[in-house]
Amino acid sequence: MFVLKSKDNAVVKSTVKLKKSARARRESGLFIAEGVRVCYDAVLSNANVVKFFSTENAMEKHREIFDKISEVADKTILVTPAVFAQISDTQSPQGFLCVIKTLDKISQFDTIKNSGKFLALENVQDPNNLGTVLRSAEAFAISGIIMSKDCCDIYNPKVVRGSMGAVFRLPFLICDTIKDFLYANPQITSFAAVVDSNAEKITDVQFVAPCVVVIGNEGNGLLQTTVDSCSQKITIPMTGKAESLNASVAASIIIWEMIK
Amino acid sequence: MFVLKSKDNAVVKSTVKLKKSARARRESGLFIAEGVRVCYDAVLSNANVVKFFSTENAMEKHREIFDKISEVADKTILVTPAVFAQISDTQSPQGFLCVIKTLDKISQFDTIKNSGKFLALENVQDPNNLGTVLRSAEAFAISGIIMSKDCCDIYNPKVVRGSMGAVFRLPFLICDTIKDFLYANPQITSFAAVVDSNAEKITDVQFVAPCVVVIGNEGNGLLQTTVDSCSQKITIPMTGKAESLNASVAASIIIWEMIK
C-alpha cells in the first residue's frame, strides 16, 4: 500500500493552495472539505469527489466510511500524518480530507424562488460566522441563501466545516450586489435587518413566503442603498445593555422567527 | 518616556502566563482583558486594573481612552509592538491590554436569586461559545449566569473579548456541579435544554421568574443526572435536516425565548 510521504509532491502543493486561496478555488472549480463527518456528508449529498486524502490511522479507525468515500472518489491517496498536517486546516486533524468540484446550485434555486423563505447576506466577512449561519439556516429549513460576491468565500474550508455540511445541501447563489437581486426579484418581499429601535420588531412581522431577510456586514451592517431597496426595515428588540449581538447569533434568531 | 523593550522582563513573563494558564489566573486572582473597547469597558465597570499595557501608537491613536484607563490603573506600562505581540492573544493587536483583579460577583448574585431569569452552563468547553453566550445573555438582560466548574475558564482572554465586556457586567457564579446548585435553590424552576423531540418546545414554555435554563456540553449535552434534577425538559423544535445548532446559537435562541 503506497503512502505519500513527500510534502513537495505536486498534488499536496495544489491542495494546500485550495485551502489557502479563494482565487485558486475559483480558477480550478475545486474546494476542500475536511473531517470524517463532513467528507461523508459530501458523499451522501452526491458531491463530485475528485481526491480523497486519508491517513492510515484514520482509515483503520473509520474503515466503513473510508470505504464509502473511497468508492466514489476519483482517486484515494493515503498520506503520512506530516503530509496531512500540511493540507489540513485544523489543529487536531481527523485524517480525512476531500477535494471536491464546486457545486451547481442555480437550477435548484430557480425552482423555489416563488415560494420560499430566503436569507441574503451582504459583505459577511468572517468564515466562522458564515458557516454557523448556514448551519442554522439548514436546521430551520430556510429555502436558500443569497450572497453578495463580497461575502467571504462559501468554499473557504472553515465555512464548509462550520456549516456541518450544510454547504452541500442548501441551495445558494452568489450575486454582484443584493440590490441587483432584489430588483430582479420584485415578487419576493424583502426585509432589511438593522440595529434601529424605530424599525419594526421581528416579533411583530409576518414572514409570508416568498420573502427574504437581508443581513449585513459584522461591523458596518447593510449599505444604505440596500436598506432603501428593501420593502421594510426590521430589528431584534434588545432589552439589555450590549450594543449588538454576535453576527451569526443575530442571523440565527432572525431565521428562527422567520420559520417558527 | 520609558518604553519596555525586553521580552524577558518579569512583568511580561507573568502576563504571558495569565494569558495562557487558567491555573495562573486562579492562583494570582488576576486575568487579562485586551482591546481598546474591552479595556475601556473594564474601567467603566469599576474593575480593579492592576496593570495597563499600551504601545506608543495605540496611546497616540486613542489618547482620550488611554488617559482614562491610565488614571485608574495602578501602573501604566508602555511597551514596544514586539513586547505587546508577546502578551497579546490576538492576530492583529490593538495595543491596549489590562491586567485585572478577578471579580467578586457572589453578593450581587444573591440579591437577585429570588426574582431573576438565569442561564446555567454545564461543561461548556469552547471559549468562543462561552464569550458569545455571555454577550447574548447581556443583550437580552438575563439576570445572571451559573457555571459548573468544569466549564471553560470565564477569565480566558477569548471569553473576555468574545463577551464584549459582558464578563464585567453580568452577575455570575461558579459551582461544583449544576445539580448541587439546583438542590440548593429549590425556589428556582429549572429547565433542561435537550435535543429530544419529545421534550416540551421552547415556544410552548412559560418562563416565569425565578427560573433557570440549563445548557450542556457542545458535543455531549447535559449529564443525565442533571437532566433528572431539573423540573422539566425543553427543546428547540427544528424543521430542517441539521442534527443540531452551534452551541452558542442554541443558547442564544433559548435566551431570546426566555426573555421576549
Interface residues (C-beta under 8 A of the other chain):
Chain A: N128 T132 R135 S136 A137 E138 A139 F140 A141 I142 G162 M164 A166 R169 T203 P237 M238 T239 G240 K241 A242 E243 S244 L245 N246 S248 V249 S252 I253 W256 I259 K260
Chain B: N128 T132 R135 S136 A137 E138 A139 F140 A141 I142 G162 M164 A166 R169 T203 P237 M238 T239 G240 K241 A242 E243 S244 L245 N246 S248 V249 S252 I253 W256 I259 K260
